[in-house]
C-alpha cells in the first residue's frame, strides 16, 4: 500500500534560517503529493501540492519539488519566520480510481525562535 | 466558500456511550472524507463518500463505527459503545471530483473526542 515517511521532529530553528523537511513516499503509479500545515489551535490547511514528476509546488515562500526518481517531496524555505511555527504533514493521494484517499506522514513540529 | 464545518468541536463521553458527529462540506463538493488523528500522528483515513454513496471504508473502521451521507450534503459519523481507544480528533474533508482541483481535499477544524 501507499506510505509516507517524514523527517521526525521536533525541529527548532532561529528566525531567518533555511528550512528543509524531508519527505519520501512509496506508491504505485503517479500519485499527487501535498504538504499540509496545522497552526496551533487550527485545522489542517493545504500549503502546496504537485501532481506530476518535476512539478514544483510553492506558496508563502515554501517550495517542494516532486522527484519521482528519488520518490521524494522535500519542503524548503529560504528564510523562516516565527509565524511559520506549526506542524507540517506530507501526504500523497493515489492515482488510481478508488484510491483517492490521502495517506499522511506522522508530521514534523517546527518551532522558530526569534 | 464558507469552508468545511464540523460539530461539535469537542465531545467528552463515558465509555460505552454512543456519540455522533456532523460534517458540513463546502457546498458544491461531491466528495466527503472522514479521517482520525491521534496525538503525535498524521491523520488516518476512515471512509469516504461520493454524493450519498459510501465508496470505501478502512479496516480501521470497526463495526462500532458507521457513517452516512443521506442526501449527498452533510455527513454524520456515529461511534457506538465508545472505548477509550476511540479518543482522537475526527477530521472531515471535502473535494470536488471532476473539478479543477479535484485532487485537493479541504479540511474542517475537527471534533476532538475524549472517552473517559
Interface residues (C-beta under 8 A of the other chain):
Chain A: X4 X6 X32 X34 X36 X42 X43 X44 X45 X46 X49 X51 X89 X91 X93 X98 X100 X101 X102 X103 X104 X105 X106 X107
Chain B: X31 X33 X35 X40 X41 X42 X43 X44 X45 X48 X55 X56 X91 X93 X97 X103 X104 X105 X106 X107 X108 X109 X110
